[in-house]
Amino acid sequence: MSGIFNSLVNNWPAVFIAGSCETHLVGSGAFQELDQVTLAKPYTKLSAKPNDVSQIGKLIRTAFNTAVAGKPGPVYLDFPADYIQAQVDPKDVHILPKFVRTYCTPSADNLADAAAALLTAKAPLIIIGKGAALSRTEDSIAELVDILKCPFLPTPMGKGVVSDHHELNCSAARSMALESADVILVLGARLNWILHFGKKFSKSAKIIHADIDPTEINKNVDIDIPLVAEAGDGGAQRANRLYGETARKNRAKHAASRDEARVNGPADVVPRRVQCAETADSA
């Protein structure tokens, strides 16, 4: 159950398959007779057991579709022991059609408002969260950072979407970045304790929140521009069309202050980097 719950709270797509007692022994006190389907239901997107051996193939396809569709999460399947050991005629085994993932798209007006806000901001900030990592749109997000010349702050689960060595990584000036940004684009990050529930954001900052889960938007912080979508979809292309020299010049002064804070702030020490260096020295 701990694995299922961790998948739920972290939005990890996962399919858990377990066994249970033979169907004819239910109610007799058999081994693994516990109703695990009901037990897992509150913590999964789908918790199910086939009613017949012939339903197994369709149920497995449904499980994987459900796990990755929309907001990712866990699915639990329970297979009785007699179903697992049953034999079927190969003629009755059908190849299931290829799964095609669907995506949600935010409104054109909200996209335009978000692009305009980012392009006119003097001190923008992009927060890269776990949802950005799960969306596997690293190239698009890195391109967005480069086109906008915008500093970014990765959360612990968002590290690596854009290289930690990138010159616009402002982790070393985290507090200043959060407090001084006038436009903040949150990409697939929850505004929970990791981001101080949004309390460190400037009161006058305009907040853009992109997340595949609409229930995460306006949680703890009032969002000015909501984008219900995969974290990195199409951002670079929109920015590339609109970005100009005006926004670039507006940010020069703030960039200088940010760089000074980075130099005078905490040292650029990451445990993984220290471990790699020690390993290289001992090799």
Stockholm file with secondary structure:
# STOCKHOLM 1.0

chainA/1-283         MSGIFNSLVNNWPAVFIAGSCETHLVGSGAFQELDQVTLAKPYTKLSAKPNDVSQIGKLIRTAFNTAVAGKPGPVYLDFPADYIQAQVDPKDVHILPKFVRTYCTPSADNLADAAAALLTAKAPLIIIGKGAALSRTEDSIAELVDILKCPFLPTPMGKGVVSDHHELNCSAARSMALESADVILVLGARLNWILHFGKKFSKSAKIIHADIDPTEINKNVDIDIPLVAEAGDGGAQRANRLYGETARKNRAKHAASRDEARVNGPADVVPRRVQCAETADSA
#=GR chainA/1-283 SS CHHHHHHHHHTCCEEEEEEECCGGGTTTTCTTCSCHHHHHGGGSSEEECCSSGGGHHHHHHHHHHHHHSSSCCEEEEEEEHHHHSCCCCGGGCCCCCCCCCCCCCCCHHHHHHHHHHHHHCSSEEEEECHHHHHTTCHHHHHHHHHHHTCCEEECGGGTTSSCTTCTTBCGGGHHHHHHHCSEEEEESCCCSGGGGGGTTSCTTCEEEEEESCGGGTTSSSCCSEEEESCTTTTHHHHHHHHCCHHHHHHTHHHHHHHHHHHHHSSCCCCHHHHHHHHHHHHC
#=GC SS_cons         CHHHHHHHHHTCCEEEEEEECCGGGTTTTCTTCSCHHHHHGGGSSEEECCSSGGGHHHHHHHHHHHHHSSSCCEEEEEEEHHHHSCCCCGGGCCCCCCCCCCCCCCCHHHHHHHHHHHHHCSSEEEEECHHHHHTTCHHHHHHHHHHHTCCEEECGGGTTSSCTTCTTBCGGGHHHHHHHCSEEEEESCCCSGGGGGGTTSCTTCEEEEEESCGGGTTSSSCCSEEEESCTTTTHHHHHHHHCCHHHHHHTHHHHHHHHHHHHHSSCCCCHHHHHHHHHHHHC
//
